[in-house]
Every structure is written in structure tokens, then in C-alpha cells.
Amino acid sequence: MTHKEKWLVFAPTGLMVIGFGTCLVQWATSLMQKKAPTRDWVLAGTGALVVLNAGVSLFGRGVAESVLYQIREQGPSAVLTDSIPTENTAVDAEEASALD
């Protein structure tokens, strides 16, 4: 599979699994509010959080594949080459503007 194909599979799948996990969390919450036995709603909630986090993981993989696809398609120009400003450069810029 190419990076684009992986991106187009992982990202939507991750979003669907996140939605399903959110529904399961709500279901576990409703079990707790209905005074179901503690074991039932704790297990349901734990399973719901596993599904939710799996969805986040799948979506994150989709984002990573998207970045790899963009780098491959656009070449080195897809990567920022400017340096990240530090506090010293920000202070120097403020001092320079104060002199104007």
C-alpha cells in the first residue's frame, strides 16, 4: 500500500472507531447512573476507553501517513527549513523594533 492509500484508510477508520468508542463511554456511563453492579459498568467503561484510544491511535497513524505522503509528493520543500525562534531572537527583535 502507498502512503496515500494508508492515509485514506487509517484516518476515516480512526474517526469511526473514535465515534464508536464515545458511544460506548456514554453507554457505560448510563449503566453507572442506572445503578448497575459496579463490575458491569467498570468493565464496560474500560472496554469503551480501549476502543476510544484505539481510534485515536488509528487516526494518528493516518495523520502520519498523510505527512509521509506529502513529503514524498512535494519533496524536500514540504519540510520547513526555517529555524525555530528562541527567546534570544525574540528579545533581539523587540530591541530592534524599540530602536526604530
N, C-alpha and C positions, 0 to 999 in steps of 0.2 A: 504494500500500500504506500502511496505517496503521502507526503506531509499534508497536502490539501485534503486528500481522502480521509486521513485520520482526523484532521481538524473537523471536517464536515460530519464525521460520525461521533466523535467524543463530545463535542460541545453541545449539540442538541440532546444527546443521550444523557449527559450530565444534568442538563436543565430539567429533563423529565424525571430523573431519579431524585433530584432535589425537591421537586414538587411532590412526588410520592412520599418522600421522607417527611416533608412538612405535614402532609395529611396524616401520616402515621403518628407523628408527635401530637397532633390535635386529638386523634383517637385515644392515645394513651392518657392524655390529659382528661378527656371525658370519662375514661374508666376511673381515674382517681376521684373526680368530682361526684361520680355515682356511688362512691364508697365501695368499689370493688376490692377484693382482697389485695393486700399490698403486693404480694408476689406477682399477681397478674399485671397490674399497671406498671410495676418496676421492670418486669421483663419486656412488656410491650414498649415502654419508653426507651429501654436500652436498645432494643432492635430497631426502633424508629431512628434513634440517633446514629446507629451504624449505617442505615440506609441513607440518611441525610448526608453524613460525612463521605460516603462512597460517591454520592452525586457531586459533591464539591470537588472530590479528587478527580472524577472523570472530566468535569468541566475545566479544572485546572490543566489537565493533560491536553484538552482541546485548545486551550489558550497557548500552551507551549508549542503545540504542533502548528498553530497559526503563525507564531513568531518564526519558527523554523521555515515555514513555507514562504513568508515574506522575505526573510533573509536570502533564501535560495533564489527567489524570483527577482529581487531588486539588487542582489549582490551586496557588496560592502556598503553601498550608500544607505542601506536600511538600518545600519548601526550608527548611533550618534558618535561623532568623533570629537565633539567639544568637551573640554574638561568640565568637571563638576565644580561650581564655585565653592570656595571655602570661606570661612569667616574673614580671613585676611583680605581676600579680594573684595568682599562686600564692604569692608571698612575702607579700603583704598578707594572704591568707587564713591562712597559717601564723602570722603575727604576731598576727592577731586571735584565733586559737584559743589561742595562748600566753597571751594576756591573760585568758582566761576561767578 
